[in-house]
Amino acid sequence: MKRIVFLLFIFALLVRFTSLEDVPQAEITNGIIKAKFYLPDAEKGYYRATRFDWSGVTPGLEYKGHQYFDQWNQSPYNPKLNDAIQGPVQEFGPLGYDEAKIGETFVKIGVGGLRKIEERNYRYAFTYEIANYGKWTVSKKKDKVTFTHELNDASGYSYLYTKTVSLVKGKPLMVLEHSLKNTGKKLITTTVYNHNFFVIDKEPTGPNMKMSFPFEIKAEDRGNGSLKGFGTIATIQGRSIIYNRGLNKGEQVYSSGLQGFRKVPEDYNITSENIKTGAGVKITSDQVLDKLVYWACPTTACAEPYIALSVAPGKKISWKYSYEFFASAQLDK
């Protein structure tokens, strides 16, 4: 029996290895940072679920021998699992869900037109049928990759969405630049956040991990009964969140709304650091925070900064995030 289980395990690993070999991907570098991306593809893409934007999935980024992203989800890999994703990935709020009838489509930017089913409310963790994939285009240079998603949907929501991930010359800096043109008939009003799935040098969530902000923070429950782990597993010390111990399997730390930030771009400033290895990253933006969620599990700790978007038909908006990586020492390989 043990031999059969072992052979099945090896077979599963081989299937996973083979499938990942077939996944479209790209690597870029500026001579300082090396980054790897999985590319959008409806048939072979690493991520084919309906929660997150398909562009910019980052399974690995290296600076001075330190690693900043890795697989954090411990569930068996499935490309249609909503959390089967890595890196600084984004999720847009659904467009037209409430007005769509059962069987009609609503839209997730960076995903496509999704088929509405009979249910009480929209579920971010559910993988819907994609009725309209739109058209993805990817272009790559040595130090940047550009993703373009064009969607023309029967719901009346249509757009041209572009994300360029570039590594700045001579700096340990990665910039995510976005533009969204409303090519449909309806006003696009939504929010988008970056989940920032950091796994810095494979360090589990615990006393060696720290997250800091430029303001005094307070973890709150924003009215839905969702405040976990603060005051027990995690502690707020002024402008930082630290951990009293590591998280056990199944445990989470969560606040549906960290408070203390002002509506100025300067407060969109988040630092995640591995104290043990000295590696970390500082995230800034040209936008103001609309909401700031915090979530952590045993393998990753994530600030989820939201911004609000509004684009009239025929209009275009743009925004960007900057990721400045730092390391106190070069790791021996």
MITI-649993 format. One record per residue (C-alpha): chain; y, x, z. Coordinates in Angstrom, 3 decimals. Layout:
! MITI-649993
<rec chain="A" Y="Y" X="X" Z="Z"/>
...
This chain:
! MITI-649993
<rec chain="A" Y="0.000" X="0.000" Z="0.000"/>
<rec chain="A" Y="2.420" X="2.815" Z="0.918"/>
<rec chain="A" Y="1.680" X="4.479" Z="-2.414"/>
<rec chain="A" Y="2.520" X="1.277" Z="-4.306"/>
<rec chain="A" Y="5.802" X="0.891" Z="-2.407"/>
<rec chain="A" Y="6.653" X="4.538" Z="-3.109"/>
<rec chain="A" Y="5.915" X="4.156" Z="-6.839"/>
<rec chain="A" Y="8.027" X="1.008" Z="-7.005"/>
<rec chain="A" Y="10.871" X="2.890" Z="-5.321"/>
<rec chain="A" Y="10.611" X="5.741" Z="-7.818"/>
<rec chain="A" Y="10.501" X="3.250" Z="-10.685"/>
<rec chain="A" Y="13.659" X="1.551" Z="-9.377"/>
<rec chain="A" Y="15.424" X="4.916" Z="-9.207"/>
<rec chain="A" Y="14.400" X="5.737" Z="-12.772"/>
<rec chain="A" Y="15.618" X="2.357" Z="-14.020"/>
<rec chain="A" Y="18.952" X="2.886" Z="-12.246"/>
<rec chain="A" Y="19.280" X="6.439" Z="-13.599"/>
<rec chain="A" Y="18.509" X="5.324" Z="-17.134"/>
<rec chain="A" Y="20.901" X="2.398" Z="-16.971"/>
<rec chain="A" Y="23.736" X="4.587" Z="-15.665"/>
<rec chain="A" Y="23.109" X="7.111" Z="-18.433"/>
<rec chain="A" Y="23.801" X="4.309" Z="-20.921"/>
<rec chain="A" Y="27.011" X="3.148" Z="-19.222"/>
<rec chain="A" Y="30.142" X="3.929" Z="-21.301"/>
<rec chain="A" Y="32.249" X="6.441" Z="-19.383"/>
<rec chain="A" Y="35.017" X="8.996" Z="-19.701"/>
<rec chain="A" Y="36.282" X="12.028" Z="-17.807"/>
<rec chain="A" Y="39.822" X="13.377" Z="-17.619"/>
<rec chain="A" Y="41.449" X="16.401" Z="-15.978"/>
<rec chain="A" Y="44.821" X="18.085" Z="-15.577"/>
<rec chain="A" Y="43.212" X="21.322" Z="-14.428"/>
<rec chain="A" Y="43.758" X="20.347" Z="-10.792"/>
<rec chain="A" Y="42.057" X="16.959" Z="-10.527"/>
<rec chain="A" Y="38.904" X="15.831" Z="-12.289"/>
<rec chain="A" Y="38.254" X="12.091" Z="-12.524"/>
<rec chain="A" Y="35.443" X="10.010" Z="-13.983"/>
<rec chain="A" Y="35.696" X="6.399" Z="-15.156"/>
<rec chain="A" Y="33.268" X="3.684" Z="-16.169"/>
<rec chain="A" Y="34.607" X="1.839" Z="-19.212"/>
<rec chain="A" Y="34.696" X="-1.929" Z="-19.816"/>
<rec chain="A" Y="31.795" X="-3.204" Z="-21.905"/>
<rec chain="A" Y="30.314" X="-6.709" Z="-21.950"/>
<rec chain="A" Y="26.790" X="-5.437" Z="-22.657"/>
<rec chain="A" Y="26.504" X="-1.978" Z="-21.078"/>
<rec chain="A" Y="29.421" X="-1.745" Z="-18.663"/>
<rec chain="A" Y="28.745" X="-0.635" Z="-15.102"/>
<rec chain="A" Y="30.717" X="-3.615" Z="-13.777"/>
<rec chain="A" Y="30.252" X="-7.029" Z="-15.403"/>
<rec chain="A" Y="31.054" X="-9.413" Z="-12.567"/>
<rec chain="A" Y="34.107" X="-11.676" Z="-12.343"/>
<rec chain="A" Y="35.989" X="-10.591" Z="-9.224"/>
<rec chain="A" Y="37.679" X="-7.319" Z="-10.171"/>
<rec chain="A" Y="39.615" X="-6.127" Z="-13.215"/>
<rec chain="A" Y="37.082" X="-4.266" Z="-15.392"/>
<rec chain="A" Y="39.420" X="-1.338" Z="-16.133"/>
<rec chain="A" Y="39.773" X="1.821" Z="-14.066"/>
<rec chain="A" Y="36.423" X="1.781" Z="-12.237"/>
<rec chain="A" Y="36.338" X="5.279" Z="-10.698"/>
<rec chain="A" Y="32.967" X="6.546" Z="-9.424"/>
<rec chain="A" Y="34.295" X="10.047" Z="-8.780"/>
<rec chain="A" Y="37.479" X="12.067" Z="-8.342"/>
<rec chain="A" Y="37.560" X="15.718" Z="-7.225"/>
<rec chain="A" Y="40.427" X="17.840" Z="-5.905"/>
<rec chain="A" Y="39.946" X="21.300" Z="-4.329"/>
<rec chain="A" Y="36.243" X="20.589" Z="-3.950"/>
<rec chain="A" Y="36.841" X="17.347" Z="-2.050"/>
<rec chain="A" Y="35.513" X="14.003" Z="-3.261"/>
<rec chain="A" Y="37.597" X="10.845" Z="-2.862"/>
<rec chain="A" Y="35.509" X="8.054" Z="-4.416"/>
<rec chain="A" Y="31.814" X="7.331" Z="-4.378"/>
<rec chain="A" Y="29.376" X="4.444" Z="-4.154"/>
<rec chain="A" Y="30.127" X="2.540" Z="-0.961"/>
<rec chain="A" Y="28.138" X="-0.659" Z="-1.535"/>
<rec chain="A" Y="24.643" X="-0.264" Z="-0.089"/>
<rec chain="A" Y="23.169" X="-3.321" Z="-1.840"/>
<rec chain="A" Y="20.736" X="-2.791" Z="-4.739"/>
<rec chain="A" Y="22.826" X="-2.170" Z="-7.857"/>
<rec chain="A" Y="23.457" X="-5.146" Z="-10.104"/>
<rec chain="A" Y="26.249" X="-5.041" Z="-12.732"/>
<rec chain="A" Y="27.038" X="-8.697" Z="-11.999"/>
<rec chain="A" Y="27.408" X="-8.210" Z="-8.263"/>
<rec chain="A" Y="31.045" X="-8.848" Z="-7.345"/>
<rec chain="A" Y="31.295" X="-5.673" Z="-5.215"/>
<rec chain="A" Y="29.320" X="-3.305" Z="-7.459"/>
<rec chain="A" Y="32.396" X="-1.228" Z="-8.096"/>
<rec chain="A" Y="34.161" X="1.975" Z="-7.012"/>
<rec chain="A" Y="37.632" X="3.440" Z="-6.886"/>
<rec chain="A" Y="41.152" X="1.998" Z="-6.780"/>
<rec chain="A" Y="40.209" X="-1.277" Z="-8.476"/>
<rec chain="A" Y="42.303" X="-4.419" Z="-8.664"/>
<rec chain="A" Y="41.799" X="-8.146" Z="-8.372"/>
<rec chain="A" Y="44.177" X="-10.731" Z="-9.806"/>
<rec chain="A" Y="44.371" X="-14.255" Z="-8.458"/>
<rec chain="A" Y="42.819" X="-16.899" Z="-10.752"/>
<rec chain="A" Y="45.019" X="-18.691" Z="-13.273"/>
<rec chain="A" Y="44.555" X="-22.402" Z="-13.961"/>
<rec chain="A" Y="41.585" X="-22.959" Z="-11.661"/>
<rec chain="A" Y="42.930" X="-26.132" Z="-10.001"/>
<rec chain="A" Y="43.981" X="-27.752" Z="-13.268"/>
<rec chain="A" Y="40.770" X="-26.934" Z="-15.157"/>
<rec chain="A" Y="38.088" X="-29.602" Z="-15.347"/>
<rec chain="A" Y="34.422" X="-28.810" Z="-14.777"/>
<rec chain="A" Y="33.147" X="-26.996" Z="-17.866"/>
<rec chain="A" Y="36.627" X="-25.859" Z="-18.928"/>
<rec chain="A" Y="37.963" X="-22.352" Z="-18.475"/>
<rec chain="A" Y="40.297" X="-20.689" Z="-16.037"/>
<rec chain="A" Y="41.429" X="-17.067" Z="-16.294"/>
<rec chain="A" Y="41.051" X="-13.857" Z="-14.318"/>
<rec chain="A" Y="43.259" X="-11.077" Z="-15.721"/>
<rec chain="A" Y="41.193" X="-8.051" Z="-16.638"/>
<rec chain="A" Y="38.033" X="-10.163" Z="-16.827"/>
<rec chain="A" Y="38.506" X="-13.112" Z="-19.195"/>
<rec chain="A" Y="38.137" X="-16.887" Z="-19.423"/>
<rec chain="A" Y="35.660" X="-18.144" Z="-16.805"/>
<rec chain="A" Y="33.734" X="-21.415" Z="-16.899"/>
<rec chain="A" Y="34.579" X="-23.749" Z="-14.013"/>
<rec chain="A" Y="31.659" X="-25.300" Z="-12.187"/>
<rec chain="A" Y="31.390" X="-28.158" Z="-9.711"/>
<rec chain="A" Y="32.357" X="-26.722" Z="-6.333"/>
<rec chain="A" Y="34.782" X="-27.361" Z="-3.496"/>
<rec chain="A" Y="37.038" X="-24.317" Z="-4.048"/>
<rec chain="A" Y="37.284" X="-21.132" Z="-6.080"/>
<rec chain="A" Y="34.996" X="-18.396" Z="-4.697"/>
<rec chain="A" Y="36.037" X="-14.796" Z="-5.265"/>
<rec chain="A" Y="32.546" X="-13.521" Z="-4.413"/>
<rec chain="A" Y="30.777" X="-15.794" Z="-6.923"/>
<rec chain="A" Y="30.020" X="-14.483" Z="-10.405"/>
<rec chain="A" Y="31.097" X="-17.145" Z="-12.907"/>
<rec chain="A" Y="29.990" X="-17.474" Z="-16.508"/>
<rec chain="A" Y="32.389" X="-15.616" Z="-18.791"/>
<rec chain="A" Y="33.119" X="-17.980" Z="-21.661"/>
<rec chain="A" Y="35.778" X="-15.768" Z="-23.261"/>
<rec chain="A" Y="35.532" X="-11.973" Z="-22.906"/>
<rec chain="A" Y="38.703" X="-11.269" Z="-24.874"/>
<rec chain="A" Y="38.990" X="-7.870" Z="-26.544"/>
<rec chain="A" Y="38.924" X="-4.516" Z="-24.752"/>
<rec chain="A" Y="40.331" X="-1.342" Z="-26.329"/>
<rec chain="A" Y="40.103" X="2.084" Z="-24.707"/>
<rec chain="A" Y="41.882" X="5.266" Z="-25.793"/>
<rec chain="A" Y="41.432" X="8.647" Z="-24.117"/>
<rec chain="A" Y="43.257" X="11.969" Z="-24.006"/>
<rec chain="A" Y="42.462" X="15.049" Z="-21.954"/>
<rec chain="A" Y="44.504" X="13.909" Z="-18.952"/>
<rec chain="A" Y="44.731" X="10.135" Z="-19.365"/>
<rec chain="A" Y="42.839" X="7.023" Z="-20.352"/>
<rec chain="A" Y="44.412" X="3.734" Z="-21.468"/>
<rec chain="A" Y="42.712" X="0.354" Z="-21.163"/>
<rec chain="A" Y="43.999" X="-2.661" Z="-23.100"/>
<rec chain="A" Y="42.695" X="-6.195" Z="-22.659"/>
<rec chain="A" Y="43.814" X="-8.945" Z="-25.015"/>
<rec chain="A" Y="42.897" X="-12.532" Z="-24.180"/>
<rec chain="A" Y="43.703" X="-15.729" Z="-26.044"/>
<rec chain="A" Y="42.246" X="-18.598" Z="-24.051"/>
<rec chain="A" Y="41.951" X="-22.345" Z="-24.615"/>
<rec chain="A" Y="43.312" X="-22.905" Z="-21.103"/>
<rec chain="A" Y="46.788" X="-21.984" Z="-22.366"/>
<rec chain="A" Y="46.782" X="-18.725" Z="-20.412"/>
<rec chain="A" Y="46.824" X="-15.727" Z="-22.735"/>
<rec chain="A" Y="48.009" X="-12.168" Z="-22.267"/>
<rec chain="A" Y="48.089" X="-8.544" Z="-23.346"/>
<rec chain="A" Y="47.267" X="-6.378" Z="-20.347"/>
<rec chain="A" Y="47.475" X="-2.577" Z="-20.395"/>
<rec chain="A" Y="46.542" X="-0.071" Z="-17.702"/>
<rec chain="A" Y="47.034" X="3.689" Z="-18.183"/>
<rec chain="A" Y="45.492" X="6.063" Z="-15.665"/>
<rec chain="A" Y="47.042" X="9.533" Z="-16.006"/>
<rec chain="A" Y="46.863" X="12.828" Z="-14.127"/>
<rec chain="A" Y="50.311" X="14.418" Z="-13.819"/>
<rec chain="A" Y="50.647" X="17.954" Z="-15.156"/>
<rec chain="A" Y="50.647" X="20.619" Z="-12.450"/>
<rec chain="A" Y="50.298" X="18.152" Z="-9.558"/>
<rec chain="A" Y="47.478" X="16.584" Z="-7.518"/>
<rec chain="A" Y="48.796" X="13.200" Z="-8.625"/>
<rec chain="A" Y="47.181" X="10.236" Z="-10.364"/>
<rec chain="A" Y="49.395" X="7.425" Z="-11.659"/>
<rec chain="A" Y="48.267" X="3.905" Z="-12.587"/>
<rec chain="A" Y="50.795" X="2.283" Z="-14.915"/>
<rec chain="A" Y="50.437" X="-1.376" Z="-15.845"/>
<rec chain="A" Y="52.065" X="-3.821" Z="-18.200"/>
<rec chain="A" Y="51.381" X="-7.524" Z="-18.657"/>
<rec chain="A" Y="52.767" X="-9.522" Z="-21.570"/>
<rec chain="A" Y="52.420" X="-13.297" Z="-21.437"/>
<rec chain="A" Y="51.301" X="-14.344" Z="-24.938"/>
<rec chain="A" Y="50.280" X="-17.859" Z="-23.864"/>
<rec chain="A" Y="52.014" X="-21.180" Z="-23.366"/>
<rec chain="A" Y="52.026" X="-21.292" Z="-19.575"/>
<rec chain="A" Y="53.884" X="-19.390" Z="-16.884"/>
<rec chain="A" Y="51.710" X="-16.695" Z="-15.294"/>
<rec chain="A" Y="52.222" X="-16.708" Z="-11.532"/>
<rec chain="A" Y="49.702" X="-14.759" Z="-9.498"/>
<rec chain="A" Y="49.140" X="-11.899" Z="-7.099"/>
<rec chain="A" Y="47.244" X="-8.647" Z="-7.565"/>
<rec chain="A" Y="45.990" X="-6.180" Z="-4.998"/>
<rec chain="A" Y="44.257" X="-2.834" Z="-5.137"/>
<rec chain="A" Y="41.150" X="-2.637" Z="-2.968"/>
<rec chain="A" Y="41.238" X="1.187" Z="-2.697"/>
<rec chain="A" Y="37.570" X="1.829" Z="-1.991"/>
<rec chain="A" Y="37.975" X="5.357" Z="-0.619"/>
<rec chain="A" Y="34.893" X="7.363" Z="0.344"/>
<rec chain="A" Y="36.469" X="10.707" Z="1.255"/>
<rec chain="A" Y="33.877" X="13.502" Z="1.364"/>
<rec chain="A" Y="31.226" X="10.840" Z="2.082"/>
<rec chain="A" Y="32.612" X="10.396" Z="5.599"/>
<rec chain="A" Y="31.536" X="7.069" Z="7.166"/>
<rec chain="A" Y="34.121" X="4.828" Z="8.779"/>
<rec chain="A" Y="34.679" X="6.129" Z="12.299"/>
<rec chain="A" Y="36.724" X="8.514" Z="14.476"/>
<rec chain="A" Y="37.122" X="11.030" Z="11.633"/>
<rec chain="A" Y="38.950" X="8.496" Z="9.446"/>
<rec chain="A" Y="42.597" X="7.512" Z="9.882"/>
<rec chain="A" Y="44.975" X="5.259" Z="7.955"/>
<rec chain="A" Y="48.750" X="5.421" Z="8.392"/>
<rec chain="A" Y="51.825" X="3.470" Z="7.279"/>
<rec chain="A" Y="55.606" X="4.087" Z="7.419"/>
<rec chain="A" Y="56.135" X="1.191" Z="9.866"/>
<rec chain="A" Y="54.842" X="-0.006" Z="13.227"/>
<rec chain="A" Y="51.870" X="-2.196" Z="12.393"/>
<rec chain="A" Y="50.303" X="-5.233" Z="13.997"/>
<rec chain="A" Y="46.981" X="-6.779" Z="12.984"/>
<rec chain="A" Y="47.174" X="-10.558" Z="12.764"/>
<rec chain="A" Y="45.005" X="-13.497" Z="11.865"/>
<rec chain="A" Y="46.904" X="-15.362" Z="9.173"/>
<rec chain="A" Y="45.528" X="-18.744" Z="10.153"/>
<rec chain="A" Y="41.954" X="-18.594" Z="8.843"/>
<rec chain="A" Y="40.145" X="-17.187" Z="11.863"/>
<rec chain="A" Y="39.720" X="-13.789" Z="10.266"/>
<rec chain="A" Y="40.522" X="-11.020" Z="12.725"/>
<rec chain="A" Y="37.629" X="-8.705" Z="13.478"/>
<rec chain="A" Y="37.159" X="-5.398" Z="15.229"/>
<rec chain="A" Y="40.745" X="-4.654" Z="16.262"/>
<rec chain="A" Y="40.989" X="-3.689" Z="19.921"/>
<rec chain="A" Y="37.277" X="-2.949" Z="20.085"/>
<rec chain="A" Y="36.042" X="-0.866" Z="17.142"/>
<rec chain="A" Y="39.498" X="0.019" Z="15.803"/>
<rec chain="A" Y="42.766" X="0.676" Z="17.612"/>
<rec chain="A" Y="46.347" X="0.554" Z="16.385"/>
<rec chain="A" Y="48.420" X="3.497" Z="17.597"/>
<rec chain="A" Y="51.979" X="2.960" Z="16.408"/>
<rec chain="A" Y="51.848" X="3.455" Z="12.667"/>
<rec chain="A" Y="48.150" X="4.326" Z="12.372"/>
<rec chain="A" Y="44.734" X="2.685" Z="12.544"/>
<rec chain="A" Y="42.084" X="4.839" Z="14.194"/>
<rec chain="A" Y="38.469" X="4.223" Z="15.154"/>
<rec chain="A" Y="36.925" X="4.375" Z="18.609"/>
<rec chain="A" Y="33.430" X="4.701" Z="17.148"/>
<rec chain="A" Y="31.518" X="4.396" Z="13.924"/>
<rec chain="A" Y="30.607" X="1.000" Z="12.515"/>
<rec chain="A" Y="27.025" X="-0.182" Z="12.729"/>
<rec chain="A" Y="25.275" X="-1.844" Z="9.818"/>
<rec chain="A" Y="26.775" X="-5.287" Z="9.226"/>
<rec chain="A" Y="29.926" X="-4.665" Z="11.269"/>
<rec chain="A" Y="33.412" X="-5.057" Z="9.821"/>
<rec chain="A" Y="36.997" X="-4.489" Z="10.838"/>
<rec chain="A" Y="39.345" X="-7.005" Z="9.250"/>
<rec chain="A" Y="42.842" X="-8.434" Z="9.379"/>
<rec chain="A" Y="43.989" X="-11.042" Z="6.888"/>
<rec chain="A" Y="47.553" X="-9.831" Z="7.314"/>
<rec chain="A" Y="48.842" X="-6.571" Z="8.737"/>
<rec chain="A" Y="52.465" X="-7.086" Z="9.758"/>
<rec chain="A" Y="55.498" X="-4.845" Z="10.173"/>
<rec chain="A" Y="56.432" X="-3.998" Z="6.594"/>
<rec chain="A" Y="59.762" X="-4.782" Z="4.989"/>
<rec chain="A" Y="60.278" X="-6.157" Z="1.486"/>
<rec chain="A" Y="61.275" X="-2.753" Z="0.101"/>
<rec chain="A" Y="59.259" X="-0.389" Z="-2.132"/>
<rec chain="A" Y="59.504" X="2.350" Z="0.505"/>
<rec chain="A" Y="57.115" X="0.406" Z="2.740"/>
<rec chain="A" Y="54.421" X="0.390" Z="0.057"/>
<rec chain="A" Y="53.245" X="3.704" Z="1.438"/>
<rec chain="A" Y="49.680" X="4.130" Z="2.706"/>
<rec chain="A" Y="47.893" X="7.328" Z="3.739"/>
<rec chain="A" Y="44.118" X="7.506" Z="4.134"/>
<rec chain="A" Y="42.779" X="10.726" Z="5.654"/>
<rec chain="A" Y="39.489" X="12.343" Z="6.587"/>
<rec chain="A" Y="40.532" X="14.233" Z="9.724"/>
<rec chain="A" Y="37.360" X="16.340" Z="9.783"/>
<rec chain="A" Y="37.726" X="17.833" Z="6.280"/>
<rec chain="A" Y="41.516" X="17.557" Z="5.948"/>
<rec chain="A" Y="41.295" X="15.626" Z="2.693"/>
<rec chain="A" Y="43.362" X="12.539" Z="2.075"/>
<rec chain="A" Y="45.534" X="10.520" Z="-0.264"/>
<rec chain="A" Y="48.989" X="8.954" Z="-0.112"/>
<rec chain="A" Y="49.539" X="5.746" Z="-2.107"/>
<rec chain="A" Y="53.000" X="4.565" Z="-3.172"/>
<rec chain="A" Y="54.358" X="2.006" Z="-5.636"/>
<rec chain="A" Y="57.536" X="0.849" Z="-7.314"/>
<rec chain="A" Y="56.844" X="-2.674" Z="-6.018"/>
<rec chain="A" Y="57.350" X="-4.456" Z="-2.693"/>
<rec chain="A" Y="54.441" X="-5.622" Z="-0.566"/>
<rec chain="A" Y="53.719" X="-9.336" Z="-0.669"/>
<rec chain="A" Y="50.793" X="-9.145" Z="1.755"/>
<rec chain="A" Y="48.732" X="-6.381" Z="3.359"/>
<rec chain="A" Y="45.076" X="-7.051" Z="4.142"/>
<rec chain="A" Y="42.847" X="-4.530" Z="5.934"/>
<rec chain="A" Y="39.063" X="-4.363" Z="5.656"/>
<rec chain="A" Y="36.471" X="-1.784" Z="6.615"/>
<rec chain="A" Y="32.688" X="-1.566" Z="6.666"/>
<rec chain="A" Y="30.461" X="1.381" Z="7.681"/>
<rec chain="A" Y="31.020" X="3.208" Z="4.378"/>
<rec chain="A" Y="34.664" X="2.582" Z="3.431"/>
<rec chain="A" Y="38.013" X="1.633" Z="5.018"/>
<rec chain="A" Y="40.467" X="-0.175" Z="2.753"/>
<rec chain="A" Y="44.084" X="-1.209" Z="2.864"/>
<rec chain="A" Y="44.511" X="-4.024" Z="0.334"/>
<rec chain="A" Y="48.198" X="-4.152" Z="-0.627"/>
<rec chain="A" Y="49.217" X="-7.268" Z="-2.576"/>
<rec chain="A" Y="52.162" X="-7.654" Z="-4.945"/>
<rec chain="A" Y="53.408" X="-10.871" Z="-6.562"/>
<rec chain="A" Y="53.686" X="-11.287" Z="-10.335"/>
<rec chain="A" Y="55.517" X="-13.873" Z="-12.417"/>
<rec chain="A" Y="55.726" X="-13.686" Z="-16.206"/>
<rec chain="A" Y="57.212" X="-16.385" Z="-18.434"/>
<rec chain="A" Y="55.731" X="-17.019" Z="-21.903"/>
<rec chain="A" Y="56.847" X="-14.304" Z="-24.312"/>
<rec chain="A" Y="57.973" X="-11.999" Z="-21.487"/>
<rec chain="A" Y="56.532" X="-8.727" Z="-20.204"/>
<rec chain="A" Y="56.499" X="-7.000" Z="-16.820"/>
<rec chain="A" Y="55.359" X="-3.579" Z="-15.642"/>
<rec chain="A" Y="54.435" X="-1.892" Z="-12.358"/>
<rec chain="A" Y="52.789" X="1.302" Z="-11.176"/>
<rec chain="A" Y="50.949" X="2.942" Z="-8.307"/>
<rec chain="A" Y="50.883" X="6.658" Z="-7.499"/>
<rec chain="A" Y="48.010" X="8.437" Z="-5.733"/>
<rec chain="A" Y="48.950" X="11.825" Z="-4.307"/>
<rec chain="A" Y="45.875" X="13.720" Z="-3.129"/>
<rec chain="A" Y="45.983" X="16.446" Z="-0.503"/>
<rec chain="A" Y="43.515" X="18.823" Z="1.124"/>
<rec chain="A" Y="44.053" X="21.343" Z="3.896"/>
<rec chain="A" Y="41.431" X="23.716" Z="2.501"/>
<rec chain="A" Y="39.242" X="24.404" Z="-0.504"/>
<rec chain="A" Y="35.682" X="23.345" Z="0.175"/>
<rec chain="A" Y="32.905" X="25.756" Z="-0.690"/>
<rec chain="A" Y="30.581" X="24.275" Z="-3.287"/>
